[in-house]
Amino acid sequence: MIGEAVGSLNLKPGFVVLDATVGGGGHAKEMLGKILPGGMLIGMDADENALKIAEDNLKYFQGSFRLINSNFRDLDEALAKAGINFLDAVLMDLGISSYQIEDASRGFSIKFDARLDMRMDPAQTLSAYELVNKYKEKDLAQIIRTFGEERFYRRIAGAIIEARRKRPIETTRELTGVIHRAVGSRYKRGRIDPATRTFQAFRIFVNDELGALEKGLRKSIERLKVGARICVISFHSLEDRIVKNMFRESSKIGLVRIITKKPLVPSREEAISNPRSRSAKLRVAERA
Ligand SMILES: C[S@@+](CC[C@H](N)C(=O)[O-])C[C@H]1O[C@@H](n2cnc3c(N)ncnc32)[C@H](O)[C@@H]1O
């Protein structure tokens, strides 16, 4: 949905824009193509490894972008650092990037065996290891239920406590093993892996993804110039609900005009060629 996302922002040469989740720089490259000459892109990411990849992918545009290692919840400080007050467009492409998923050492994916980690910002102290091995059973159950929307949350939390009584759960493979033994037979074969929802829940909690989204989105809207647009691509219903509600509340008080009454979703062709895009929802609002 790169084309739809960047197209929805009505970019023009000379614009000052924020890619709040620059990742590998794919969207940023498209945006730079539309704001030059004269424009400037601020690319932000909580993961400094992502910025190294973006730096390399954007080198052709040297001098027209600035990369900042920051969580978008701290947008004000990051923009102050860049000497920017107001923006002509903001893009937020939420979640984790394919680089992060494919980097086995980060522990994001059930596909690879790695130490339990899942931090987007490797400088942060809380990791999935602490969460899985130190949190109380009722807190784990609550996290798995709320952020994973997992029906078997009690059973999975119980199995984690049982397993870690013997020795700490150190790796993604050990954690998937515990979950599979606890609920594997209850999942219909072939749909999603029984560990997927629990992994999603732990990732969202470790990175406080929903808290960061609320703060970052509110601050982004405040920074838009009149007529400037914000486009948010989310990947699960918890994120989409926050975006939908914040756009709706902001529109009620006359702060924005909602451009997408219904979210845009990927075409059938895109969903087939890029299975990870299947759950994507794109919403756009314009500062009134
Ligand atoms: C789906 S990827 C973005 C991919 C990017 N649009 C591209 O074209 O390559 C999401 C990125 O956002 C970053 N991220 C997620 N939540 C963040 C947050 N709260 N603050 C800053 N960066 C965040 C992740 O580290 C990841 O690199």
The ligand as a Gaussian input file, in Angstrom:
#p B3LYP/6-31G(d) Opt

LIG

0 1
 C        6.435000      -1.448000       9.382000
 S        7.988000      -0.759000       9.757000
 C        8.120000       0.619000       8.726000
 C        8.633000       0.317000       7.364000
 C        8.889000       1.548000       6.523000
 N        7.676000       2.281000       6.251000
 C        9.572000       1.201000       5.232000
 O        9.043000       1.567000       4.169000
 O       10.652000       0.567000       5.270000
 C        7.751000      -0.012000      11.309000
 C        8.988000       0.657000      11.894000
 O        8.514000       1.527000      12.912000
 C        9.347000       1.437000      14.017000
 N        8.510000       1.767000      15.169000
 C        7.456000       1.076000      15.648000
 N        6.913000       1.710000      16.692000
 C        7.626000       2.858000      16.848000
 C        7.546000       3.942000      17.750000
 N        6.627000       3.973000      18.730000
 N        8.398000       4.976000      17.599000
 C        9.338000       4.950000      16.609000
 N        9.480000       3.939000      15.750000
 C        8.633000       2.906000      15.863000
 C        9.885000       0.037000      14.021000
 O       11.134000      -0.016000      14.688000
 C       10.002000      -0.267000      12.524000
 O       11.278000       0.010000      12.041000

